[in-house]
Amino acid sequence: MRIERSIREMAIWAEKMQRFGKVVGLLPTMGALHGGHLSLMKLLEDRCDIRVASILVNPLQFGENEDLDKYPRNEESDIQKLEAQGCDVVFIPSPERMFTDNFSTFIDEDTLSNGLCGKYRPTHFRGVTTIVNMLFNLTKCNVAAFGLKDFQQGVVIRRMIENLFMHVNLVFGDTVREVDGVAMSSRNTLLTSTQRKAATTIPASLNWARDQALNSVEQASEIIHGVEAMLTNDNEIKVQYIEIVDPLTLAPVEYITTKAQLMIAVHCGSTRLIDNIEIGMNSQSKQLIMV
Protein backbone atom coordinates (compact mmCIF):
# COMPACT_ATOMS: atom_id res chain seq x y z
CA MET A 1 0.00 0.00 0.00
CA ARG A 2 1.31 3.39 -1.02
CA ILE A 3 1.29 6.19 1.57
CA GLU A 4 1.42 9.61 -0.05
CA ARG A 5 1.81 12.88 1.86
CA SER A 6 2.92 15.13 -0.97
CA ILE A 7 0.16 17.01 -2.79
CA ARG A 8 2.32 17.28 -5.90
CA GLU A 9 3.20 13.58 -5.96
CA MET A 10 -0.44 12.63 -5.37
CA ALA A 11 -1.48 14.69 -8.39
CA ILE A 12 1.30 13.24 -10.57
CA TRP A 13 0.32 9.69 -9.60
CA ALA A 14 -3.37 10.38 -10.28
CA GLU A 15 -2.67 11.82 -13.71
CA LYS A 16 -0.59 8.75 -14.52
CA MET A 17 -3.45 6.43 -13.51
CA GLN A 18 -5.80 8.50 -15.64
CA ARG A 19 -3.55 8.07 -18.69
CA PHE A 20 -3.49 4.33 -18.07
CA GLY A 21 -7.29 4.28 -18.06
CA LYS A 22 -7.56 3.12 -14.46
CA VAL A 23 -10.82 3.64 -12.59
CA VAL A 24 -10.00 5.29 -9.27
CA GLY A 25 -12.26 5.11 -6.25
CA LEU A 26 -11.96 7.57 -3.38
CA LEU A 27 -12.96 7.32 0.27
CA PRO A 28 -12.56 10.77 1.85
CA THR A 29 -12.16 10.57 5.65
CA MET A 30 -11.02 12.60 8.63
CA GLY A 31 -9.35 9.55 10.12
CA ALA A 32 -10.14 7.80 13.41
CA LEU A 33 -11.50 5.04 11.20
CA HIS A 34 -14.20 2.64 12.33
CA GLY A 35 -16.35 -0.06 10.77
CA GLY A 36 -18.46 2.46 8.89
CA HIS A 37 -15.45 3.78 6.99
CA LEU A 38 -14.22 0.26 6.27
CA SER A 39 -17.63 -0.78 4.92
CA LEU A 40 -17.34 2.08 2.41
CA MET A 41 -13.89 0.87 1.37
CA LYS A 42 -15.47 -2.54 0.78
CA LEU A 43 -18.26 -0.88 -1.22
CA LEU A 44 -15.67 0.50 -3.64
CA GLU A 45 -14.00 -2.87 -4.21
CA ASP A 46 -15.98 -3.94 -7.28
CA ARG A 47 -16.44 -0.43 -8.66
CA CYS A 48 -12.89 0.57 -9.43
CA ASP A 49 -9.38 -0.65 -10.25
CA ILE A 50 -7.62 1.33 -7.53
CA ARG A 51 -8.93 2.42 -4.14
CA VAL A 52 -7.66 5.60 -2.51
CA ALA A 53 -8.45 6.78 1.01
CA SER A 54 -7.69 10.27 2.21
CA ILE A 55 -7.07 11.20 5.83
CA LEU A 56 -7.34 14.87 6.73
CA VAL A 57 -9.00 16.56 9.69
CA ASN A 58 -10.37 19.42 7.63
CA PRO A 59 -10.27 22.72 9.55
CA LEU A 60 -12.64 24.36 7.07
CA GLN A 61 -15.61 22.33 8.26
CA PHE A 62 -15.18 23.23 11.94
CA GLY A 63 -16.72 26.43 13.21
CA GLU A 64 -15.61 28.62 16.07
CA ASN A 65 -15.67 26.84 19.45
CA GLU A 66 -16.17 23.43 17.81
CA ASP A 67 -14.10 20.32 18.49
CA LEU A 68 -11.29 20.65 15.93
CA ASP A 69 -8.53 20.37 18.53
CA LYS A 70 -9.98 17.34 20.31
CA TYR A 71 -11.22 15.52 17.21
CA PRO A 72 -9.78 11.98 17.53
CA ARG A 73 -6.65 11.21 15.53
CA ASN A 74 -4.94 7.82 15.20
CA GLU A 75 -2.95 7.74 11.97
CA GLU A 76 -0.99 4.56 12.65
CA SER A 77 -4.13 2.57 13.42
CA ASP A 78 -5.92 4.06 10.40
CA ILE A 79 -3.13 2.98 8.07
CA GLN A 80 -3.19 -0.55 9.44
CA LYS A 81 -6.97 -0.81 9.02
CA LEU A 82 -6.85 0.46 5.44
CA GLU A 83 -4.03 -1.90 4.51
CA ALA A 84 -6.03 -4.82 5.92
CA GLN A 85 -8.93 -3.78 3.67
CA GLY A 86 -6.73 -3.86 0.57
CA CYS A 87 -6.59 -0.11 0.08
CA ASP A 88 -4.05 0.81 -2.62
CA VAL A 89 -3.16 4.39 -1.70
CA VAL A 90 -3.57 6.47 1.46
CA PHE A 91 -3.32 10.21 0.90
CA ILE A 92 -2.39 12.07 4.09
CA PRO A 93 -1.73 15.73 3.29
CA SER A 94 -1.08 18.27 6.02
CA PRO A 95 -3.68 21.02 6.56
CA GLU A 96 -0.90 23.61 6.25
CA ARG A 97 -0.05 22.47 2.73
CA MET A 98 -3.66 22.14 1.64
CA PHE A 99 -4.71 25.50 3.04
CA THR A 100 -1.87 27.92 2.49
CA ASP A 101 -1.75 31.50 3.81
CA ASN A 102 -3.29 32.84 0.59
CA PHE A 103 -6.13 30.29 0.49
CA SER A 104 -9.32 32.20 -0.36
CA THR A 105 -11.39 30.05 -2.73
CA PHE A 106 -14.44 28.11 -1.56
CA ILE A 107 -17.41 26.23 -2.98
CA ASP A 108 -20.80 27.19 -1.57
CA GLU A 109 -24.00 25.20 -1.99
CA ASP A 110 -26.69 27.71 -1.10
CA THR A 111 -29.94 25.79 -0.63
CA LEU A 112 -29.63 22.25 0.73
CA SER A 113 -26.93 23.27 3.20
CA ASN A 114 -28.91 26.05 4.88
CA GLY A 115 -31.14 23.98 7.16
CA LEU A 116 -30.61 21.09 9.58
CA CYS A 117 -26.90 20.98 10.49
CA GLY A 118 -26.22 24.02 8.33
CA LYS A 119 -28.47 26.15 10.52
CA TYR A 120 -26.23 25.52 13.51
CA ARG A 121 -22.92 25.15 11.66
CA PRO A 122 -23.13 27.89 9.01
CA THR A 123 -19.65 27.36 7.53
CA HIS A 124 -19.58 23.58 7.82
CA PHE A 125 -20.84 22.57 4.39
CA ARG A 126 -18.75 25.18 2.64
CA GLY A 127 -15.79 23.43 4.21
CA VAL A 128 -17.09 20.02 3.14
CA THR A 129 -17.78 20.91 -0.50
CA THR A 130 -14.48 22.76 -0.81
CA ILE A 131 -12.32 19.92 0.51
CA VAL A 132 -14.26 17.26 -1.41
CA ASN A 133 -13.73 19.21 -4.62
CA MET A 134 -10.00 19.53 -3.83
CA LEU A 135 -9.72 15.78 -3.20
CA PHE A 136 -11.63 14.98 -6.39
CA ASN A 137 -9.17 17.15 -8.32
CA LEU A 138 -6.04 15.74 -6.70
CA THR A 139 -6.99 12.05 -6.96
CA LYS A 140 -8.75 12.24 -10.35
CA CYS A 141 -11.27 9.82 -8.89
CA ASN A 142 -14.06 8.35 -11.01
CA VAL A 143 -16.17 7.20 -8.06
CA ALA A 144 -16.36 8.29 -4.43
CA ALA A 145 -18.00 6.68 -1.40
CA PHE A 146 -19.88 8.40 1.42
CA GLY A 147 -21.91 7.11 4.36
CA LEU A 148 -25.60 7.81 4.85
CA LYS A 149 -25.13 8.63 8.53
CA ASP A 150 -24.09 12.04 7.18
CA PHE A 151 -27.27 12.19 5.10
CA GLN A 152 -27.34 15.95 4.52
CA GLN A 153 -23.69 15.90 3.49
CA GLY A 154 -24.45 13.28 0.85
CA VAL A 155 -27.34 15.29 -0.57
CA VAL A 156 -25.22 18.46 -0.69
CA ILE A 157 -22.30 16.71 -2.42
CA ARG A 158 -24.65 15.15 -4.97
CA ARG A 159 -26.04 18.61 -5.76
CA MET A 160 -22.51 20.00 -6.14
CA ILE A 161 -21.62 17.28 -8.63
CA GLU A 162 -24.80 17.86 -10.62
CA ASN A 163 -24.52 21.66 -10.67
CA LEU A 164 -20.80 21.77 -11.54
CA PHE A 165 -20.90 18.90 -14.07
CA MET A 166 -18.30 16.88 -12.20
CA HIS A 167 -17.52 13.48 -13.68
CA VAL A 168 -17.61 11.55 -10.40
CA ASN A 169 -20.07 8.80 -9.58
CA LEU A 170 -21.26 8.59 -5.98
CA VAL A 171 -21.96 5.46 -3.98
CA PHE A 172 -23.61 5.64 -0.58
CA GLY A 173 -23.26 3.10 2.19
CA ASP A 174 -25.84 2.43 4.90
CA THR A 175 -25.14 3.60 8.43
CA VAL A 176 -23.13 0.98 10.31
CA ARG A 177 -24.07 0.56 13.95
CA GLU A 178 -22.70 -0.91 17.12
CA VAL A 179 -24.48 -3.90 18.69
CA ASP A 180 -26.60 -1.52 20.80
CA GLY A 181 -27.71 0.43 17.75
CA VAL A 182 -25.58 3.55 18.20
CA ALA A 183 -24.28 4.74 14.83
CA MET A 184 -20.54 4.27 14.46
CA SER A 185 -18.81 7.63 14.66
CA SER A 186 -15.29 8.82 15.34
CA ARG A 187 -16.77 11.11 17.99
CA ASN A 188 -18.12 8.16 20.01
CA THR A 189 -14.65 7.81 21.52
CA LEU A 190 -15.14 11.21 23.19
CA LEU A 191 -18.15 9.96 25.20
CA THR A 192 -17.93 8.94 28.84
CA SER A 193 -19.41 5.55 29.75
CA THR A 194 -22.54 7.28 31.07
CA GLN A 195 -22.89 9.35 27.90
CA ARG A 196 -22.27 6.30 25.71
CA LYS A 197 -25.12 4.50 27.46
CA ALA A 198 -27.36 7.55 27.03
CA ALA A 199 -26.59 7.58 23.30
CA THR A 200 -28.56 4.34 22.88
CA THR A 201 -31.69 6.44 23.24
CA ILE A 202 -31.00 7.87 19.78
CA PRO A 203 -31.45 4.63 17.78
CA ALA A 204 -34.31 3.62 20.08
CA SER A 205 -36.14 6.84 19.19
CA LEU A 206 -35.48 6.27 15.48
CA ASN A 207 -36.94 2.78 15.60
CA TRP A 208 -39.97 4.10 17.49
CA ALA A 209 -40.49 6.76 14.84
CA ARG A 210 -40.26 4.23 12.02
CA ASP A 211 -42.87 2.04 13.73
CA GLN A 212 -45.21 5.00 14.19
CA ALA A 213 -44.99 5.93 10.52
CA LEU A 214 -45.52 2.34 9.44
CA ASN A 215 -48.60 2.24 11.69
CA SER A 216 -50.15 5.10 9.69
CA VAL A 217 -49.17 8.03 11.88
CA GLU A 218 -48.88 10.68 9.16
CA GLN A 219 -48.51 13.95 11.05
CA ALA A 220 -44.81 14.77 11.29
CA SER A 221 -45.21 16.91 14.40
CA GLU A 222 -46.71 14.00 16.32
CA ILE A 223 -43.68 11.82 15.60
CA ILE A 224 -41.24 14.66 16.29
CA HIS A 225 -42.80 15.32 19.71
CA GLY A 226 -42.61 11.63 20.58
CA VAL A 227 -38.95 11.41 19.58
CA GLU A 228 -38.18 14.55 21.55
CA ALA A 229 -39.85 13.11 24.65
CA MET A 230 -37.74 9.96 24.41
CA LEU A 231 -34.49 11.85 23.90
CA THR A 232 -35.01 14.45 26.62
CA ASN A 233 -35.90 11.77 29.15
CA ASP A 234 -32.15 11.35 29.63
CA ASN A 235 -30.37 14.30 31.24
CA GLU A 236 -27.19 13.58 29.29
CA ILE A 237 -28.88 14.42 25.98
CA LYS A 238 -29.66 17.93 24.77
CA VAL A 239 -31.60 18.07 21.50
CA GLN A 240 -30.34 20.48 18.86
CA TYR A 241 -32.92 19.58 16.22
CA ILE A 242 -35.41 16.90 15.23
CA GLU A 243 -36.86 17.31 11.75
CA ILE A 244 -38.69 15.21 9.19
CA VAL A 245 -37.75 16.23 5.67
CA ASP A 246 -38.09 15.29 2.04
CA PRO A 247 -35.06 13.07 1.27
CA LEU A 248 -34.32 14.87 -2.03
CA THR A 249 -34.93 18.52 -1.17
CA LEU A 250 -34.42 18.38 2.63
CA ALA A 251 -37.49 20.61 2.95
CA PRO A 252 -39.57 19.94 6.10
CA VAL A 253 -42.70 17.88 5.54
CA GLU A 254 -45.92 18.31 7.48
CA TYR A 255 -47.49 14.98 6.57
CA ILE A 256 -45.69 11.71 5.87
CA THR A 257 -47.48 10.43 2.79
CA THR A 258 -44.47 8.77 1.18
CA LYS A 259 -40.82 8.25 2.10
CA ALA A 260 -39.38 10.87 4.43
CA GLN A 261 -36.16 11.25 6.39
CA LEU A 262 -36.13 11.77 10.12
CA MET A 263 -33.03 13.79 11.01
CA ILE A 264 -31.63 14.19 14.52
CA ALA A 265 -28.77 16.16 16.05
CA VAL A 266 -28.08 16.11 19.78
CA HIS A 267 -25.35 16.93 22.23
CA CYS A 268 -24.45 14.03 24.48
CA GLY A 269 -22.45 15.82 27.10
CA SER A 270 -20.34 18.17 24.99
CA THR A 271 -20.16 15.78 22.03
CA ARG A 272 -22.40 16.41 19.06
CA LEU A 273 -23.97 13.33 17.47
CA ILE A 274 -26.17 13.05 14.38
CA ASP A 275 -28.35 10.23 13.10
CA ASN A 276 -31.24 9.66 10.72
CA ILE A 277 -33.66 7.08 9.43
CA GLU A 278 -35.99 6.65 6.48
CA ILE A 279 -39.63 6.53 7.57
CA GLY A 280 -43.01 6.31 5.87
CA MET A 281 -45.31 3.72 4.37
CA ASN A 282 -42.98 3.16 1.40
CA SER A 283 -39.79 2.95 3.45
CA GLN A 284 -38.00 -0.26 4.30
CA SER A 285 -39.78 -1.88 7.22
CA LYS A 286 -36.69 -3.40 8.81
CA GLN A 287 -35.34 -2.12 12.09
CA LEU A 288 -31.93 -0.46 12.33
CA ILE A 289 -29.16 -2.89 11.43
CA MET A 290 -26.48 -3.53 14.01
CA VAL A 291 -23.14 -5.34 13.50
C-alpha positions in Angstrom: 0.0 0.0 0.0 1.3 3.4 -1.0 1.3 6.2 1.6 1.4 9.6 0.0 1.8 12.9 1.9 2.9 15.1 -1.0 0.2 17.0 -2.8 2.3 17.3 -5.9 3.2 13.6 -6.0 -0.4 12.6 -5.4 -1.5 14.7 -8.4 1.3 13.2 -10.6 0.3 9.7 -9.6 -3.4 10.4 -10.3 -2.7 11.8 -13.7 -0.6 8.7 -14.5 -3.4 6.4 -13.5 -5.8 8.5 -15.6 -3.5 8.1 -18.7 -3.5 4.3 -18.1 -7.3 4.3 -18.1 -7.6 3.1 -14.5 -10.8 3.6 -12.6 -10.0 5.3 -9.3 -12.3 5.1 -6.2 -12.0 7.6 -3.4 -13.0 7.3 0.3 -12.6 10.8 1.9 -12.2 10.6 5.6 -11.0 12.6 8.6 -9.3 9.6 10.1 -10.1 7.8 13.4 -11.5 5.0 11.2 -14.2 2.6 12.3 -16.3 -0.1 10.8 -18.5 2.5 8.9 -15.4 3.8 7.0 -14.2 0.3 6.3 -17.6 -0.8 4.9 -17.3 2.1 2.4 -13.9 0.9 1.4 -15.5 -2.5 0.8 -18.3 -0.9 -1.2 -15.7 0.5 -3.6 -14.0 -2.9 -4.2 -16.0 -3.9 -7.3 -16.4 -0.4 -8.7 -12.9 0.6 -9.4 -9.4 -0.7 -10.2 -7.6 1.3 -7.5 -8.9 2.4 -4.1 -7.7 5.6 -2.5 -8.5 6.8 1.0 -7.7 10.3 2.2 -7.1 11.2 5.8 -7.3 14.9 6.7 -9.0 16.6 9.7 -10.4 19.4 7.6 -10.3 22.7 9.5 -12.6 24.4 7.1 -15.6 22.3 8.3 -15.2 23.2 11.9 -16.7 26.4 13.2 -15.6 28.6 16.1 -15.7 26.8 19.4 -16.2 23.4 17.8 -14.1 20.3 18.5 -11.3 20.6 15.9 -8.5 20.4 18.5 -10.0 17.3 20.3 -11.2 15.5 17.2 -9.8 12.0 17.5 -6.7 11.2 15.5 -4.9 7.8 15.2 -3.0 7.7 12.0 -1.0 4.6 12.6 -4.1 2.6 13.4 -5.9 4.1 10.4 -3.1 3.0 8.1 -3.2 -0.6 9.4 -7.0 -0.8 9.0 -6.8 0.5 5.4 -4.0 -1.9 4.5 -6.0 -4.8 5.9 -8.9 -3.8 3.7 -6.7 -3.9 0.6 -6.6 -0.1 0.1 -4.1 0.8 -2.6 -3.2 4.4 -1.7 -3.6 6.5 1.5 -3.3 10.2 0.9 -2.4 12.1 4.1 -1.7 15.7 3.3 -1.1 18.3 6.0 -3.7 21.0 6.6 -0.9 23.6 6.2 0.0 22.5 2.7 -3.7 22.1 1.6 -4.7 25.5 3.0 -1.9 27.9 2.5 -1.8 31.5 3.8 -3.3 32.8 0.6 -6.1 30.3 0.5 -9.3 32.2 -0.4 -11.4 30.0 -2.7 -14.4 28.1 -1.6 -17.4 26.2 -3.0 -20.8 27.2 -1.6 -24.0 25.2 -2.0 -26.7 27.7 -1.1 -29.9 25.8 -0.6 -29.6 22.3 0.7 -26.9 23.3 3.2 -28.9 26.1 4.9 -31.1 24.0 7.2 -30.6 21.1 9.6 -26.9 21.0 10.5 -26.2 24.0 8.3 -28.5 26.1 10.5 -26.2 25.5 13.5 -22.9 25.2 11.7 -23.1 27.9 9.0 -19.6 27.4 7.5 -19.6 23.6 7.8 -20.8 22.6 4.4 -18.8 25.2 2.6 -15.8 23.4 4.2 -17.1 20.0 3.1 -17.8 20.9 -0.5 -14.5 22.8 -0.8 -12.3 19.9 0.5 -14.3 17.3 -1.4 -13.7 19.2 -4.6 -10.0 19.5 -3.8 -9.7 15.8 -3.2 -11.6 15.0 -6.4 -9.2 17.1 -8.3 -6.0 15.7 -6.7 -7.0 12.1 -7.0 -8.8 12.2 -10.4 -11.3 9.8 -8.9 -14.1 8.4 -11.0 -16.2 7.2 -8.1 -16.4 8.3 -4.4 -18.0 6.7 -1.4 -19.9 8.4 1.4 -21.9 7.1 4.4 -25.6 7.8 4.8 -25.1 8.6 8.5 -24.1 12.0 7.2 -27.3 12.2 5.1 -27.3 16.0 4.5 -23.7 15.9 3.5 -24.5 13.3 0.9 -27.3 15.3 -0.6 -25.2 18.5 -0.7 -22.3 16.7 -2.4 -24.6 15.1 -5.0 -26.0 18.6 -5.8 -22.5 20.0 -6.1 -21.6 17.3 -8.6 -24.8 17.9 -10.6 -24.5 21.7 -10.7 -20.8 21.8 -11.5 -20.9 18.9 -14.1 -18.3 16.9 -12.2 -17.5 13.5 -13.7 -17.6 11.6 -10.4 -20.1 8.8 -9.6 -21.3 8.6 -6.0 -22.0 5.5 -4.0 -23.6 5.6 -0.6 -23.3 3.1 2.2 -25.8 2.4 4.9 -25.1 3.6 8.4 -23.1 1.0 10.3 -24.1 0.6 14.0 -22.7 -0.9 17.1 -24.5 -3.9 18.7 -26.6 -1.5 20.8 -27.7 0.4 17.8 -25.6 3.5 18.2 -24.3 4.7 14.8 -20.5 4.3 14.5 -18.8 7.6 14.7 -15.3 8.8 15.3 -16.8 11.1 18.0 -18.1 8.2 20.0 -14.6 7.8 21.5 -15.1 11.2 23.2 -18.1 10.0 25.2 -17.9 8.9 28.8 -19.4 5.6 29.8 -22.5 7.3 31.1 -22.9 9.4 27.9 -22.3 6.3 25.7 -25.1 4.5 27.5 -27.4 7.5 27.0 -26.6 7.6 23.3 -28.6 4.3 22.9 -31.7 6.4 23.2 -31.0 7.9 19.8 -31.5 4.6 17.8 -34.3 3.6 20.1 -36.1 6.8 19.2 -35.5 6.3 15.5 -36.9 2.8 15.6 -40.0 4.1 17.5 -40.5 6.8 14.8 -40.3 4.2 12.0 -42.9 2.0 13.7 -45.2 5.0 14.2 -45.0 5.9 10.5 -45.5 2.3 9.4 -48.6 2.2 11.7 -50.1 5.1 9.7 -49.2 8.0 11.9 -48.9 10.7 9.2 -48.5 14.0 11.0 -44.8 14.8 11.3 -45.2 16.9 14.4 -46.7 14.0 16.3 -43.7 11.8 15.6 -41.2 14.7 16.3 -42.8 15.3 19.7 -42.6 11.6 20.6 -39.0 11.4 19.6 -38.2 14.5 21.6 -39.8 13.1 24.6 -37.7 10.0 24.4 -34.5 11.9 23.9 -35.0 14.4 26.6 -35.9 11.8 29.1 -32.1 11.4 29.6 -30.4 14.3 31.2 -27.2 13.6 29.3 -28.9 14.4 26.0 -29.7 17.9 24.8 -31.6 18.1 21.5 -30.3 20.5 18.9 -32.9 19.6 16.2 -35.4 16.9 15.2 -36.9 17.3 11.7 -38.7 15.2 9.2 -37.8 16.2 5.7 -38.1 15.3 2.0 -35.1 13.1 1.3 -34.3 14.9 -2.0 -34.9 18.5 -1.2 -34.4 18.4 2.6 -37.5 20.6 3.0 -39.6 19.9 6.1 -42.7 17.9 5.5 -45.9 18.3 7.5 -47.5 15.0 6.6 -45.7 11.7 5.9 -47.5 10.4 2.8 -44.5 8.8 1.2 -40.8 8.3 2.1 -39.4 10.9 4.4 -36.2 11.3 6.4 -36.1 11.8 10.1 -33.0 13.8 11.0 -31.6 14.2 14.5 -28.8 16.2 16.1 -28.1 16.1 19.8 -25.3 16.9 22.2 -24.5 14.0 24.5 -22.4 15.8 27.1 -20.3 18.2 25.0 -20.2 15.8 22.0 -22.4 16.4 19.1 -24.0 13.3 17.5 -26.2 13.0 14.4 -28.3 10.2 13.1 -31.2 9.7 10.7 -33.7 7.1 9.4 -36.0 6.6 6.5 -39.6 6.5 7.6 -43.0 6.3 5.9 -45.3 3.7 4.4 -43.0 3.2 1.4 -39.8 3.0 3.4 -38.0 -0.3 4.3 -39.8 -1.9 7.2 -36.7 -3.4 8.8 -35.3 -2.1 12.1 -31.9 -0.5 12.3 -29.2 -2.9 11.4 -26.5 -3.5 14.0 -23.1 -5.3 13.5 
